Amino acid sequence: MEVERVQGVASSILSKGAIPAEYIRPQQEQPSVTTYRGPVPKIPSVDLADADHVGLVRAVADASQEWGLFQVVNHGIPAEVIAELQRVGKEFFELPVEEKEKYARPPGAQSLEGYGTRLQKNLDGKKSWVDHLFHKIWPPSSIDYRFWPANPPAYREANEEYAKHVQKVADKLFGCLSLGLGLEEDAMKKAVGGDDLQYNLKINYYPPCPRPDLALGVLPHTDLCTLTLLVPNEVPGLQVLKDGKWIDAEYIPNALIVHIGDQVEILSNGEYRSVLHRTTVNKEKARMSWPVFLEPPMEWVVGPLPQLLANQEGKDHASGEPPKYKTKKFKDYMYCKLNKLPQ
C-alpha cells in the first residue's frame, strides 16, 4: 500500500491556499487561536563553557525544574559539523520521492527506524504536517545502515562526525543533572544504561503549508526518552507550554535545544520535568529539525532513583519522598506511550 507523504501533499496543493481536512486541527488546538502573543519570559539559555561549574550545574538544574527545556550555547560542537549535518539532511529530503522511499520504514516493523510520516497512534484520525527520517547514530553495535541514505554521498560521514561530538554534550548535561540533585556526577547516566545508551537521530521535515494557522507539524507531547538534543534550522516553529500558555522558542544560531524527557522526570522522581511542546509550520519555508533522542536499551529498567527516595527507616535524602512513578522496562513504557495507553 502506498503511503501518502506530507511533502507530496504540500507540492500538490501549495498554490491552492487550502489544506485537506485531515490536517486541520480542532479550533481549540489551532496555533492561530492558541499561541500566546503577549509578553513572555525567555526560554533559558545556558553557556556550557561557563568556568563557574557550580553556577552551570545550578543553571541546568533550575531550567530543568522550571521549564523542562533550555538552549545551550558554547557546547563544543563545531559550527561546520552542525552545518554539514543540516546540509546532507536537507539534500536527502530534496531527492525524488522514489529515492527517499528506498529507506521507508517497513510496514509492521517493531523498530521506528526509517523514512516515514507517522510515529504515534492518532486517535482522532487527524494528521500532522511532517515527514521524517529516523535512525540510530550510536553506539556502533546498534546502527542499522539500511536506514542511512547512500545519497547524498557525504551523509554517513556527516552523521558519524556529529555523533562523536553530541555524546560529549550529553555526558556534560547528565553530569549537571546528577549534581543538581545532590548525587554523584555519573549517577544519572549509569541509571539509563551508561555506555549502552542509544542515540536515535530523527530528521523532521515540515514542508511549506498554505494554512499554518490551522495545522500543526507535531501535536503537543512530551518526549519518551531521557534527553533530547535538537538542532533546528532558521525557520521558527517550536512552541513550549509554560504556565498554561503556548510560547515560541527563540532561534539562536548554532545553539542546541535540550528537552527533558519522561525518563529523566521519572529518575528524578518529578524534580525535573518533561516538557510539553509542539511544532507549528510556515507558509513560505520548509522547517527542519534534527533531534537526537537519548534512550535506554529496550530491556533496561527505569524508575525513580533510590538515592532520592525516603528509605525504610523514614530517613531521607534530597526530597526523600515516596516514589511517584512506576519502575518498568523502557520497552514497556515506549509501547504504552506510542499507543496512548496508561502507564
Secondary structure in CASP SS format (residue, H / E / C, confidence):
PFRMAT SS
TARGET T0000
AUTHOR 0000-0000-0000
METHOD secondary structure of the structure
MODEL  1
M C 1.00
E C 1.00
V C 1.00
E C 1.00
R C 1.00
V H 1.00
Q H 1.00
G H 1.00
V H 1.00
A H 1.00
S H 1.00
S H 1.00
I H 1.00
L C 1.00
S C 1.00
K C 1.00
G C 1.00
A C 1.00
I C 1.00
P C 1.00
A H 1.00
E H 1.00
Y H 1.00
I C 1.00
R C 1.00
P C 1.00
Q H 1.00
Q H 1.00
E H 1.00
Q C 1.00
P H 1.00
S H 1.00
V H 1.00
T H 1.00
T E 1.00
Y C 1.00
R C 1.00
G C 1.00
P C 1.00
V C 1.00
P C 1.00
K C 1.00
I C 1.00
P C 1.00
S E 1.00
V E 1.00
D E 1.00
L C 1.00
A C 1.00
D C 1.00
A C 1.00
D C 1.00
H H 1.00
V H 1.00
G H 1.00
L H 1.00
V H 1.00
R H 1.00
A H 1.00
V H 1.00
A H 1.00
D H 1.00
A H 1.00
S H 1.00
Q H 1.00
E H 1.00
W C 1.00
G C 1.00
L E 1.00
F E 1.00
Q E 1.00
V E 1.00
V E 1.00
N C 1.00
H C 1.00
G C 1.00
I C 1.00
P C 1.00
A H 1.00
E H 1.00
V H 1.00
I H 1.00
A H 1.00
E H 1.00
L H 1.00
Q H 1.00
R H 1.00
V H 1.00
G H 1.00
K H 1.00
E H 1.00
F H 1.00
F H 1.00
E C 1.00
L C 1.00
P C 1.00
V H 1.00
E H 1.00
E H 1.00
K H 1.00
E H 1.00
K C 1.00
Y C 1.00
A E 1.00
R C 1.00
P C 1.00
P C 1.00
G C 1.00
A C 1.00
Q C 1.00
S C 1.00
L C 1.00
E C 1.00
G E 1.00
Y E 1.00
G E 1.00
T C 1.00
R C 1.00
L C 1.00
Q C 1.00
K C 1.00
N C 1.00
L C 1.00
D C 1.00
G C 1.00
K C 1.00
K C 1.00
S C 1.00
W C 1.00
V C 1.00
D E 1.00
H E 1.00
L E 1.00
F E 1.00
H E 1.00
K E 1.00
I E 1.00
W E 1.00
P C 1.00
P H 1.00
S H 1.00
S H 1.00
I C 1.00
D C 1.00
Y H 1.00
R H 1.00
F H 1.00
W C 1.00
P C 1.00
A C 1.00
N C 1.00
P C 1.00
P C 1.00
A C 1.00
Y H 1.00
R H 1.00
E H 1.00
A H 1.00
N H 1.00
E H 1.00
E H 1.00
Y H 1.00
A H 1.00
K H 1.00
H H 1.00
V H 1.00
Q H 1.00
K H 1.00
V H 1.00
A H 1.00
D H 1.00
K H 1.00
L H 1.00
F H 1.00
G H 1.00
C H 1.00
L H 1.00
S H 1.00
L H 1.00
G H 1.00
L C 1.00
G C 1.00
L C 1.00
E C 1.00
E C 1.00
D C 1.00
A H 1.00
M H 1.00
K H 1.00
K H 1.00
A H 1.00
V C 1.00
G C 1.00
G H 1.00
D H 1.00
D H 1.00
L C 1.00
Q E 1.00
Y E 1.00
N E 1.00
L E 1.00
K E 1.00
I E 1.00
N E 1.00
Y E 1.00
Y E 1.00
P C 1.00
P C 1.00
C C 1.00
P C 1.00
R C 1.00
P C 1.00
D C 1.00
L C 1.00
A C 1.00
L C 1.00
G C 1.00
V E 1.00
L E 1.00
P E 1.00
H E 1.00
T C 1.00
D C 1.00
L C 1.00
C C 1.00
T C 1.00
L E 1.00
T E 1.00
L E 1.00
L E 1.00
V E 1.00
P E 1.00
N C 1.00
E C 1.00
V C 1.00
P C 1.00
G C 1.00
L E 1.00
Q E 1.00
V E 1.00
L E 1.00
K E 1.00
D C 1.00
G C 1.00
K E 1.00
W E 1.00
I E 1.00
D E 1.00
A C 1.00
E C 1.00
Y C 1.00
I C 1.00
P C 1.00
N C 1.00
A C 1.00
L E 1.00
I E 1.00
V E 1.00
H E 1.00
I E 1.00
G C 1.00
D H 1.00
Q H 1.00
V H 1.00
E H 1.00
I H 1.00
L H 1.00
S C 1.00
N C 1.00
G C 1.00
E C 1.00
Y C 1.00
R C 1.00
S C 1.00
V C 1.00
L C 1.00
H E 1.00
R E 1.00
T E 1.00
T C 1.00
V C 1.00
N C 1.00
K C 1.00
E C 1.00
K C 1.00
A C 1.00
R E 1.00
M E 1.00
S E 1.00
W E 1.00
P E 1.00
V E 1.00
F E 1.00
L E 1.00
E E 1.00
P C 1.00
P C 1.00
M C 1.00
E C 1.00
W C 1.00
V E 1.00
V E 1.00
G C 1.00
P C 1.00
L C 1.00
P H 1.00
Q H 1.00
L H 1.00
L E 1.00
A C 1.00
N C 1.00
Q C 1.00
E C 1.00
G C 1.00
K C 1.00
D C 1.00
H C 1.00
A C 1.00
S C 1.00
G C 1.00
E E 1.00
P C 1.00
P C 1.00
K C 1.00
Y C 1.00
K C 1.00
T C 1.00
K E 1.00
K E 1.00
F H 1.00
K H 1.00
D H 1.00
Y H 1.00
M H 1.00
Y H 1.00
C H 1.00
K H 1.00
L H 1.00
N C 1.00
K C 1.00
L C 1.00
P C 1.00
Q C 1.00
END
